[in-house]
């Protein structure tokens, strides 16, 4: 069975057709909002009531996806148009791959996420 890791190894990720949690959410009538990594749109092209995808394959870019999520997350939390909200931050993953887990960019991304969680 394909997994996120399998799909992540492919830049032209095909939609996932096997049964999965996203399929079950839609099947049960849940309204799903997604913001962040645009890979979600490739994997689940028909599953979101609303989406805010941002390009994710430039691993040197630590901020575009995260800033997009930040722009939409807090306003979305106050809206009543979703049952499940996916906010996929990506900067910490890119920081880890490019700079390492003990790097200044990694620490900065983790501090940024902590500030968002405190809001």
Secondary structure, DSSP 4 states (H G I P E B T S, - for coil): ---HHHHHT-TTPPPP-S--HHHHHHHTT--EEEEEETHHHHH-TT--SEEEEE----TT-SSHHHHHHHHHHHHHHT-SS-SEEEEE--HHHHHHHHH-TTSHHHHHHHHHHHHHHH-
